[in-house]
Amino acid sequence: MDLIVNRLGKLWLVNGPFTFILVIYCFLATAFGRYWNVPVQPYLYYHAVFLFGFGVTTIAISYLSIRVMLTRPENLWVSLKESIVDEFKLPTRLLTGVPLIVTIPLFFSVFTSFKAGISRIVPFYADIHLIDVDRWLFGSDAWVVLHVVFGHPFLTCCLNFAYHLWFVVMCIVLFCALFSIGDDRRRSQYLVSFLLVWSVIGNLAATIFASVGPAFLLPFYADHTFDGLMNYLRAADQTFPVWALDVQERLLTDAGNGSQRLGSGISAFPSLHVAVAALNAIYLWHKGFFLRWMSILFLAIIEIGSIHLGWHYAADGIASLISTPILWLVADRLYVWNAEFLNAMRANKLSNSGLLQSEE
């Protein structure tokens, strides 16, 4: 019995803050969704997340299998078992990660549903002010400044590819963190920060500062400020593919008919793409030289691409760069409070146990 209690306590130490934040978020998002008549679809991402998880798992098992086979062991299956179960510690990883992986699709689904309904809560209004912020910071619209360097169809295509790669990178880092062991504090800090970034930056702040971004300024505001950027992107698409244009068209269609599906919902400020890339850079900072600087480079590319492809104003990314480290620190404080709570519970249990023994 004590063994089961200790294991449950260990699981709550590593997964408790994440579970608590996720339950609170889903409850509040669903409640506010009903209040503002925003339909919540809880099953949007289950197929996609599990399919991606199956792919990552297959790659990991294949890698371990090939590594074992290259050693030419006398008994392949015994060596493979030792590598996966003993060296890789698969049972421990599964026990730690599976309880969370089944809830991640629910979180993404609720998030997307709420994001798609932002305009029902607060009509889009903030774009004009964000344009003014960019012009105050750079003396002109930020895309004009970047266009001097990146205004070539091939470079635009490269930025577009990296921007679409963001989702794959995010999922890989998330899956690795979910099933990581050895550094419970850093794991919990990343996963809780992940939830906070999506919920606080992607939902709460996005609703308060309801905005659509440069690509949608014309259809939503009848404002031609970014016609120059959009005309360039369409011209570049004739030479090298700019997939962002197709995605923007799909999002505009979804917004018009009120449909909800993977990735639907229009929102500019703050930039969730930049926030997640910044979170990954913080998490990977201590993972070695290569991962550290690749994540920094990827963050820079995402920030530039978000502006150059018409998704965001520069202010959107700057706000995310400021707020993400703050949420990272909040997540660490939640882990510390949870650990202190569990330690107090253990101390109280030991005290009560000692009191009972002395009375006997």
C-alpha angles and dihedrals in degrees: 000000000000089000091055092047091050092050092048089049090051091050091050090049092056099032105023101091091045092050092046094051092045094051093047092047095049091047094049095041091050093045094048089043091058091045093053094036094248109152114227117211108195098188104054097110107031096096094044096045095047091046090052091045090052089052093050091046092050092051092048094049091045091052093050091046094051091047090053094046092052089062089059096223121197091236111032098190095048091048091046090051091050091049096048101035104030106025099031091035092218097173091055092046092050093048089052101041108032095068088059102037091063090057099046094079089052090053093049091047094051090045093052092046091052093044091052089056099049093110090056089060102036121010112233108269113136101081095089091054093047090052088054091050092053092049091048090052100042105019090243140026108311095235089061090058092048093044090072089069105022101034095113123103094232093052089045089054091050092050089047091053092050091047091055090045087062093086093053092048091048092052094047093051091044094051092047091051093047092056098034121118134186101054105057095170096053091043093051091044092054096045095047090045088052091057092044093049092053097041102037100034100026099042114012100039091035089057095046092049097035108191139149106208133236096295092060100037093101099049095042102036103018084235119148097196094116099037089111092058095044093047089052092050091050091049091048089051089064090063104030125012116265103192092182089078092058092047092048090051091050092049090050090051092049091050090051096052097032095238123156125213140134110321096001122146131078121237134143113178118092106018111239091190091058092042094054092044089050091049091052090050091053092047094047095045092098095038096090139288097284098049091041097057096034089057091048090050091048090050090053091048092050092050092049093043093050089060100036094050093050098249099115149013116241089249090064093061094040090055090051092049089054099043101042096067089049091055089047089058092046090053091053091051090053090053091051092049091049092049091048090050092052092046090051090050091051092047091050090049092050090047092052091046091052091047092053092049092050091051090052 
